[in-house]
Amino acid sequence: MNIPQAPKDGDFAHWVEEKSEALKFELGEKFPVPPTVLHSPSVHVETGKQKLEEVLLEHEEPTAEFLEELAALGDAPPLSDEELARQALEAGGGDGDASTPE
């Protein structure tokens, strides 16, 4: 009896991923979603403020409000070293605990 060789580690997962991406593209072509229906998965629709991550990573179209805020930040004077240190101490780092700044 001839037993086929098992695929190498990751080959099957890679094949499945390629097929699923191709299917997503094909379905997107057949059933386009109007842009008004799309929203960011990281922010609920009812919240209004758009974030930089949404524009850069999730390819959202920047809103006029976002562009105005970005322009205002660009025109703002640089923060002093003391202010940066104060903000760093208040932030609390990755664990969110301000008593253990990082």
C-alpha positions as CSV (number, residue, x, y, z in Angstrom):
1,M,0.0,0.0,0.0
2,N,1.3,3.5,-1.0
3,I,0.9,6.0,1.9
4,P,1.2,9.7,0.8
5,Q,3.8,11.7,2.8
6,A,2.3,14.1,5.3
7,P,2.7,17.8,4.5
8,K,5.5,19.7,6.2
9,D,4.7,21.8,9.2
10,G,2.8,25.0,8.2
11,D,2.2,23.9,4.6
12,F,-1.4,23.1,5.1
13,A,-2.0,26.2,7.3
14,H,-0.3,28.3,4.6
15,W,-2.5,26.8,1.9
16,V,-5.7,27.4,3.9
17,E,-4.7,31.0,4.5
18,E,-4.1,31.6,0.8
19,K,-7.4,30.0,-0.1
20,S,-9.3,32.1,2.5
21,E,-7.7,35.3,1.3
22,A,-8.6,34.5,-2.3
23,L,-12.2,33.7,-1.2
24,K,-12.4,37.0,0.7
25,F,-11.3,38.9,-2.3
26,E,-13.7,37.0,-4.6
27,L,-16.6,37.6,-2.3
28,G,-15.7,41.2,-1.9
29,E,-15.8,41.6,-5.7
30,K,-19.2,39.9,-5.9
31,F,-20.8,41.6,-2.9
32,P,-19.3,45.0,-2.3
33,V,-20.2,46.7,1.0
34,P,-21.0,50.4,0.8
35,P,-18.4,52.5,2.6
36,T,-21.1,53.9,4.9
37,V,-21.7,50.4,6.3
38,L,-18.0,49.9,7.2
39,H,-16.7,51.0,10.5
40,S,-13.6,50.4,12.6
41,P,-13.7,47.2,14.8
42,S,-11.7,49.0,17.5
43,V,-14.1,51.8,18.0
44,H,-17.9,51.5,18.4
45,V,-20.0,53.3,15.8
46,E,-21.5,55.6,18.4
47,T,-18.1,57.0,19.4
48,G,-17.1,60.0,17.3
49,K,-13.4,60.5,17.7
50,Q,-11.3,58.9,15.0
51,K,-7.8,57.6,15.9
52,L,-4.6,57.7,14.0
53,E,-4.4,53.9,14.1
54,E,-7.8,53.6,12.3
55,V,-6.6,55.9,9.5
56,L,-3.2,54.3,9.1
57,L,-3.7,50.6,9.9
58,E,-7.4,50.1,9.2
59,H,-7.4,52.3,6.1
60,E,-10.3,54.5,7.2
61,E,-10.9,57.7,5.3
62,P,-9.8,60.6,7.6
63,T,-12.7,62.8,8.7
64,A,-12.5,66.6,8.5
65,E,-12.5,66.7,12.3
66,F,-9.5,64.3,12.4
67,L,-7.6,66.4,9.8
68,E,-8.3,69.6,11.7
69,E,-7.0,68.0,15.0
70,L,-3.9,66.7,13.2
71,A,-3.2,70.2,11.8
72,A,-3.6,71.7,15.2
73,L,-1.1,69.2,16.7
74,G,1.4,70.1,14.0
75,D,1.1,73.8,14.8
76,A,1.4,73.3,18.6
77,P,4.7,74.3,20.3
78,P,6.9,71.4,21.4
79,L,6.6,70.2,25.0
80,S,9.3,70.9,27.5
81,D,11.3,68.1,29.0
82,E,9.6,68.7,32.3
83,E,6.2,68.3,30.8
84,L,7.2,65.1,29.0
85,A,8.6,63.7,32.2
86,R,5.4,64.6,34.1
87,Q,3.2,63.0,31.4
88,A,5.4,59.8,31.5
89,L,5.0,59.5,35.2
90,E,1.3,60.0,35.0
91,A,0.8,57.5,32.2
92,G,1.5,54.3,34.2
93,G,3.0,52.3,31.3
94,G,1.7,49.1,29.9
95,D,0.0,47.9,33.1
96,G,-1.9,51.1,33.5
97,D,-0.6,51.5,37.1
98,A,0.5,55.1,37.6
99,S,2.3,54.1,40.9
100,T,4.8,52.0,38.9
101,P,5.7,54.2,35.9
102,E,7.9,52.7,33.2
